[in-house]
Amino acid sequence: MVFQRTVIQDIITRISEPRNFIQVLVGPRQVGKTTLIKQFLKKTDITHYFVTADDLYAADNTWIRREWSNARLQLQQTGSKEILFVIDEVQKVPNWSEAIKKEWDVDSFSDTAIKVILLGSSRLLIQKGLTE
């Protein structure tokens, strides 16, 4: 599909940039966000770690911290210079923005090259989390 190719190229461009920003892909459920990212991951050589909170029954945001640690571990084990950490349905994790910001800051301070893409389907929850 032409639209997907255009969006995939935009993602490739953004991920090729220096690690300055968290990338966020938001849209209604069932429009193809996850499929699009999976297509992108197949086309890229960058080491990646994909997780989804779709079936998560967490009471707090420790899940994000645990998965972020797993992404760091994969970065070390592969010897890659960077890793792309993708979190699908991030809005389903309670207080997700606090955990994301904390882990992002830890990596920024330690020069850990983890680039992040957040996927979400609840525009209001995502916007609220991004503005906190």
N, C-alpha and C positions, 0 to 999 in steps of 0.2 A: 504494500500500500504506500502511495506517495507520501501521505501525511506522516506515517511512521518513519520513513526514511529521513524526512526533514527533522523530526524530533530526535531521532537517534543521532543525527549529525550534530544537533545542538548539544546533546548530552556529551558526545565525544569532545566537542570544543570546550565545554565547561570543565570536564574532568581533566583535560590536557593543561588547563590553567594551573598556576601555583595554588597551593592549599591555603586559600584565604577565606573561603566561604563554604558553608554547608549548603548543598544543593537540595531543593525540595520540589517534589513532583506531586501536585494535588489535583484531584478530580473526583467526580462521582464514582460510586462503586460500579464495577463491571464495565469500565470504559477501556481497559487495556493497559493500565499503568504498570502492573506487574509483568505482563507479557512483554511490554515494550522494554523494560529494564532487563528482562531475561534475554531478549534478542540482542540488546546492547552488550551484555556480558559475554555472549557467544562470539561477538565480533571483536572484542578487545583482548589484548594480551595482558592487561593489568591483572594482578592478583586480586581476587575479590572474596568477600565473605558476605553471604546473603542470609538474612534471618527475617522471619515474619512473626508479628504479634497477633496474627489472625485468630489463632486458637488459644491465645494466652489467657490464663486465669490468675494473673498476678495481682497481689494486693498492693504492691508498691513498685517502684522503678528499679529495684535491684536486678531485675532481668536485663535491663539495658547495660548496667555496669558489668554484669557477668559476660554478656555477649561481646561487649567492647573489649574486655580482657581477652576473650577468645580471638578476636580480630588482631589484637596486638601479638598474641602468641603465634598466630598464623603468619604474621608479617616476619617475626623473628625466625620461625622454622623454615620458611621458604627462602629466606635471604633476599627477598625482594626489596627494592628501594622504597616502594610504597604499596599500599593496599587500599582497595575501595570497599568500604563497609556500607552495605545497603540494609536499611531497616524498613520493612513493609508494614503498613497499617500501624504506624508508630502512635497514632492518636489513641489506640486501645490500651496503652500503658499509662497507668495513673502517674501524674506528675512527670511525664516524659521529658518535658523541656528542661527541667532542673538537672536531670541526669545527663542529658545530651550536652548541655552547656558545661557542666563540670568535667566530663570526660574530654570534650573538645579542648577546654582550657588546659587540662593536664597534658594532652598531646602537643598543644601549641608551645607550652613551656618547655617540654622535653624534646622538641623538634622531632616528634614521632610522626611519620608521614602516613597518616590515615585520612583519606578523603572520604566524605560521608554523603550519601544520598538518602533522604527520608521520603518515603511514600506514604500518602494518607488520603483518606476519602472523606473525612469530615472537615470541610473548609473552615468552619468556625473554631473547632478544636485546634486545628493546625495554626490558624492565625493567632489565636489566643496564646498558644505556646510559644510562637515565634516572637510575640511582642512582650512577653514577660521579662 
